Amino acid sequence: MAGLGLLGCLAACSNGSKTPPLYSWQDFPPQQYLYLKGQTDPQAQIIVLEKDVQKAQAKGLALPPGFHAHLGMLYATTGRTDLAQQEFSQEKTLFPESATYMDFLLNNLGQKAQPSS
């Protein structure tokens, strides 16, 4: 009989109250993978990620760590350094542990990569 009471209590406690997600991941992980594999155009990926931003804002969800940094790198790749700077700064604000790397990217924004010897 005690087993039934415990079972009833557990059923009542798990009545579908699901913990909401902390971040709105959406297409970010697969898009990042495609980019790293060289299987996507930066501009096409920017469009997908900008839509993810709109969806997350509509749902009131935060974007995951690295999202703004990745979008910023895509903007930098396409020559839109002003937008890249905004995204790097946003990443730094939301995730202070990224400050060192974001500062590095901000300081080197717009510089051409030097060929290695």
HELIX and SHEET records of a PDB file:
HELIX    1   1 ALA A    2  CYS A   13  1                                  12    
HELIX    2   2 PHE A   28  LEU A   36  1                                   9    
HELIX    3   3 PRO A   42  LYS A   59  1                                  18    
HELIX    4   4 PHE A   67  THR A   77  1                                  11    
HELIX    5   5 THR A   81  LEU A   94  1                                  14    
HELIX    6   6 PRO A   96  SER A   98  5                                   3    
HELIX    7   7 ALA A   99  ASN A  107  1                                   9    
END                                                                             
